[in-house]
Amino acid sequence: MIRLLGAACALSLMAFPLAPVAGAAPQRPADDAASRTLTLVPSESGVSYRDGHGREVVLRGYNVSGEVKLAENGNLPFADAADARESAVALREQTGANSVRFLLSWERVQPAPDRIDEQYLRQVTEQIAAFADEGFWVLPDYHQDLYSRHLFRPDSWYTGDGAPKWVVDGGDYPAESCGICFHWGQNMMNNQAVKQAKADFWTNRRIPTPVGEVGVQDAFLAQAEATLDHLAAHLTEAQFQRILGFDPMNEPHAGNLDEGQDAAAWERDVLWPFFERFRAVMDRTGWKDKPAYVEPTVFWNNNVSFVKEPGGFEELDGLGTRYVFNSHFYHALAQSGLYGKAEDGENTADFAEIRDRAADLGTTGFVSEFGHPLGGSTADKFPTVMKGIYQGMDSRLSGADWWRAPAESGSVLSGTQWQWDVYYDRHREAMNGNPDKIQTEADGWNGEDFSAVGRDDTGTLGLRADPRVLDRLYPRAVDGTTVAFTYEDRSRDGEQTLTWNRIPEDMPAVREVVGDGQFGVLVWRDGPGTAPTELHLPESFGAQRTTVLSDLGDAAQRHDDRLLITAPDAPGTVHYALVANGPEAPAPDLLAEARAELDTWATAKLR
């Protein structure tokens, strides 16, 4: 049962402004072993990430990056470790991110059936280490799209990434063609070469190579073992503690289904045995205590009805905490151009579905890709689509419903946005090896324009979209269990300020304290630990005085971009904190009225 702090403590409620820290930039987080190490811990409220202090951790960040799909830098996310470190610092300072999904390339790890490129693995290790040293948790990901770039003709409209050339050569696939396709993803359904190559991977087809026949999936797992072994051996102990686990395969898709088989049955009979094989590789190479981040079939939660497939591991009995339910979500309807802008609460059910599937499978959920184009014909939807996606990750509730039923808000989902490409609009990629098709613009791959970062004319990295929606308040670590969370970012759609979470009219003092500023509310049940609850404060909260209204009085302290709140040792007690960047110095009597309104609300809604 949710219970509030007793009446005696309630008499000491305080609201107070936190003075801004002039020129303070986000610093590296605490780097003790307890803060670095994450485990998946089951409880009555579900499975969650917990650090060594027992705090519930939320992971937010970006994919680094789509550059791995390109040959220009050897299918590495960065040209060198210096670029990786520059990227990590900019990512932390400009978004408050604490995690990245780090892409890898099968074709570069294994350029021949009998050779592992140790130099590539050394470079990968150096670049992962750069992020770990800057305080990021890192999720390595074997990335593929449309199976391989080597399936595509030099003059093709499209390209792919993933499998090495020798695998494609051994498959002897038909000439690729998507027919009349308006998006590269349609190749998964229309391009026979792509479909057959994917099917061959899942059936472990034996193909001829210069060193004899090999099973395609066998070869993939062999090189994966070399990669995992190299990372475990060459990252320092502290760096390896920052590794979350491993994503074995980006966006798995059957290619071809057997007669009478649907995608859910394919997950059970074909995809899951592959994940079990990969799990065994992890166990052999020093990754036994880290989960595999397994993705269901790519279209399981597509919001275009005629594309959506059954799946989400619905035919498995469970995953358990040696696996994470790892899903993607894109607002495909909005990207189609046949749909308007997103609205309050539009995606809450989509992300509730991810939470519920993870819970049913006995693990936690992670959204390793989400985003929307910043260029092209649907770019005008970016502000509302991204606001809706983050709203769904923060809470099960719409803004209109949040104050009415906060106890139904649920856990805060972790995830990594697509993408963070420091070479945005500065590429030099010969598409499919064709020197007459040099790709320079945007993301440099299949016309995509997703990168949230770019360089200005001076070469300085900066956000390409409204910082209000990209640099967000979120609970990085909670001493206990999150009961409810919401963040009203007041992001902009052109000249219009988007306000989806409106403070109720019967809380006029709270409304006045917040004004037209940004605000967030965290409600949590206190745990047995002693480490503070920590929220990331966006840069916009440093430009003005930051006001905190809480049942914990003056327990909140600001350290650079972190708000630290220390609660007394009373496990099970429910606490709340409203954090706002409204008027610079609300009057004491107004703060007292607002405090009383919040106390009344919490007592009524969180009993």
Buried (B, 14 or more C-beta within 10 A) or exposed (E): EBEBBEEEBBEEBBBBBBEBBEEBEBEEBBBEEBBBBBBBBEEEBBBBBBBBBBBBBBBBBBBBBBBBBBBBBBBBBBBBBEBBBBBBBBBBBBBBBBBBBBBBBBBBBBBEBEEBBEEBBEBBBBBBBBBBBBBBBBBBBBBBBBBBBBBBBEEBBBBBBBBBBBBBBBBEBEEBBBEEBEEBBBBBBBBBBBBBBBBBBBBBBBBEBEEEEBBBBEBBBBBBBBBBBBBBEBBEEBBBBBBBBBBBBBBBBBBBBEEEBBBBBBBBEBBBEBBEBBBEBBBEBBBEEBBBBBBBBBBBBBBBEEBBBBBBBBBBEEBEBBBBBBBBBBBBBBBBEEBEBBEBBBBBEBBBBBBBBBBBBBBBBBBBBBBBBBBBEBEEBBBBBBBBBBBBBBBBBBBEBBBEEBBBBBBBBBBBBBBBBBBBBEBEBBBBBBEEBEBEEBBBBBBBBBBBBBBEEEEEBEBBBBBBBBBBBBBBBBBBBBBBBBBBBBBBBEEEEBBBBEBEEEBBBBBBBBEEBBBBBBBBBBBEBEBBBBBBBBBBBBEBBBBBBBBBBEBBEBBEBBBBBEBEEBEEBBBBBBBBBBBEEBEEEBBBBBBBBBBEBBEEBBE
